[in-house]
């Protein structure tokens, strides 16, 4: 007997049969495949975040953008402790702590 509860609609713009099929495929995916999907989603989220940062800070160096990304991902306080101030990232692009800012 299958006691699994049916999931409620995830997406209002997706036909319920297609959504059910997608959920079934997710459930059948191996743990490795699920981790691959998660890694792809994380990479996409970082790309989108960096794109938004570039749009808001068009003059920022790549180092400064990565520092700003660290602020978004880690929280500003933790990013400041790990990577220093944003102004330091903009002024000292070759410093060890800022070149390693690959959050």
KAKAZI-V721755 format. One record per residue. RES is the residue in three letters. D_LAST is the distance of its C-alpha to the last C-alpha in Angstrom with 2 decimals. Layout:
BEGIN
res=RES d_last=D_LAST
res=RES d_last=D_LAST
END
This chain:
BEGIN
res=UNK d_last=45.83
res=UNK d_last=42.40
res=UNK d_last=41.35
res=UNK d_last=37.98
res=UNK d_last=37.83
res=UNK d_last=37.26
res=UNK d_last=34.04
res=UNK d_last=34.51
res=UNK d_last=33.50
res=UNK d_last=29.78
res=UNK d_last=30.25
res=UNK d_last=33.23
res=UNK d_last=33.36
res=UNK d_last=33.64
res=UNK d_last=37.04
res=UNK d_last=37.41
res=UNK d_last=38.54
res=UNK d_last=35.53
res=UNK d_last=33.20
res=UNK d_last=35.13
res=UNK d_last=34.76
res=UNK d_last=30.97
res=UNK d_last=30.79
res=UNK d_last=33.16
res=UNK d_last=31.04
res=UNK d_last=27.91
res=UNK d_last=30.07
res=UNK d_last=31.49
res=UNK d_last=28.25
res=UNK d_last=27.51
res=UNK d_last=24.68
res=UNK d_last=23.16
res=UNK d_last=23.50
res=UNK d_last=22.00
res=UNK d_last=18.85
res=UNK d_last=18.80
res=UNK d_last=19.24
res=UNK d_last=16.42
res=UNK d_last=14.01
res=UNK d_last=15.52
res=UNK d_last=15.17
res=UNK d_last=11.44
res=UNK d_last=11.17
res=UNK d_last=13.72
res=UNK d_last=12.15
res=UNK d_last=9.01
res=UNK d_last=11.77
res=UNK d_last=13.90
res=UNK d_last=11.59
res=UNK d_last=11.06
res=UNK d_last=14.81
res=UNK d_last=15.67
res=UNK d_last=13.92
res=UNK d_last=15.79
res=UNK d_last=18.92
res=UNK d_last=18.75
res=UNK d_last=17.91
res=UNK d_last=19.73
res=UNK d_last=20.24
res=UNK d_last=16.67
res=UNK d_last=15.46
res=UNK d_last=12.53
res=UNK d_last=11.05
res=UNK d_last=11.93
res=UNK d_last=10.55
res=UNK d_last=6.96
res=UNK d_last=7.88
res=UNK d_last=9.49
res=UNK d_last=6.84
res=UNK d_last=5.18
res=UNK d_last=8.92
res=UNK d_last=9.45
res=UNK d_last=7.28
res=UNK d_last=8.17
res=UNK d_last=11.28
res=UNK d_last=12.40
res=UNK d_last=14.15
res=UNK d_last=11.52
res=UNK d_last=9.12
res=UNK d_last=12.42
res=UNK d_last=13.33
res=UNK d_last=10.39
res=UNK d_last=9.88
res=UNK d_last=13.26
res=UNK d_last=14.85
res=UNK d_last=14.05
res=UNK d_last=17.44
res=UNK d_last=16.58
res=UNK d_last=13.73
res=UNK d_last=16.39
res=UNK d_last=19.13
res=UNK d_last=17.76
res=UNK d_last=15.65
res=UNK d_last=16.80
res=UNK d_last=16.06
res=UNK d_last=14.45
res=UNK d_last=11.92
res=UNK d_last=10.76
res=UNK d_last=10.97
res=UNK d_last=8.61
res=UNK d_last=5.78
res=UNK d_last=3.80
res=UNK d_last=0.00
END
